Amino acid sequence: MSRTAAEILEEARRLPPSEREWVAHGLLIESAEEIEPEWAAEVERRVAEADAGNASTCSWGELESRLRSRLAQ
């Protein structure tokens, strides 16, 4: 019997952080290969930028606030 995606996800959540990151990265890379090459390149660029610590980030609260402001205009 095969496991469900929910079971696999639950098992992955119990992994140490570095192993969870490895699994997530592997899934993203494989998924990126199934999309247009331009999007795959963009995903790779953004992952590399984040890994290098050069990505511009914000909290979910900040992002939500910005989006709500834009929608209110």
LINURPE-V744903 format. One record per residue. N is the residue number from 1. RES is the residue in three letters. NEAR is the number of other ideal C-beta (glycine too) atoms within 12 Angstrom. D_CENTER is the distance of its C-alpha to the mean C-alpha in Angstrom with 2 decimals. Layout:
# LINURPE-V744903
N,RES,NEAR,D_CENTER / N,RES,NEAR,D_CENTER
This chain:
# LINURPE-V744903
1,MET,4,29.03 / 2,SER,6,25.34 / 3,ARG,11,22.77 / 4,THR,10,20.76 / 5,ALA,11,17.00 / 6,ALA,10,17.55 / 7,GLU,13,19.55 / 8,ILE,15,17.09 / 9,LEU,16,14.33 / 10,GLU,12,17.06 / 11,GLU,15,18.07 / 12,ALA,21,14.68 / 13,ARG,15,14.65 / 14,ARG,13,17.98 / 15,LEU,16,16.90 / 16,PRO,11,17.18 / 17,PRO,12,14.14 / 18,SER,10,14.41 / 19,GLU,15,14.60 / 20,ARG,17,11.64 / 21,GLU,17,9.58 / 22,TRP,15,11.60 / 23,VAL,21,11.07 / 24,ALA,20,7.28 / 25,HIS,20,7.77 / 26,GLY,16,10.69 / 27,LEU,20,9.35 / 28,LEU,22,7.00 / 29,ILE,19,10.20 / 30,GLU,14,12.45 / 31,SER,16,10.99 / 32,ALA,22,11.17 / 33,GLU,16,14.74 / 34,GLU,13,15.63 / 35,ILE,16,15.07 / 36,GLU,11,17.29 / 37,PRO,12,17.62 / 38,GLU,11,17.12 / 39,TRP,16,13.63 / 40,ALA,19,12.84 / 41,ALA,16,14.43 / 42,GLU,16,12.53 / 43,VAL,24,9.08 / 44,GLU,21,11.00 / 45,ARG,17,12.63 / 46,ARG,19,9.82 / 47,VAL,23,8.41 / 48,ALA,16,12.13 / 49,GLU,15,12.81 / 50,ALA,18,10.49 / 51,ASP,13,11.95 / 52,ALA,10,15.31 / 53,GLY,9,15.09 / 54,ASN,12,15.94 / 55,ALA,13,13.20 / 56,SER,10,14.70 / 57,THR,12,13.03 / 58,CYS,12,14.60 / 59,SER,9,14.66 / 60,TRP,10,13.99 / 61,GLY,10,17.80 / 62,GLU,13,18.28 / 63,LEU,14,15.98 / 64,GLU,13,17.69 / 65,SER,14,21.00 / 66,ARG,15,20.52 / 67,LEU,14,19.58 / 68,ARG,12,22.57 / 69,SER,11,24.79 / 70,ARG,10,23.99 / 71,LEU,9,24.62 / 72,ALA,8,27.85 / 73,GLN,7,29.28
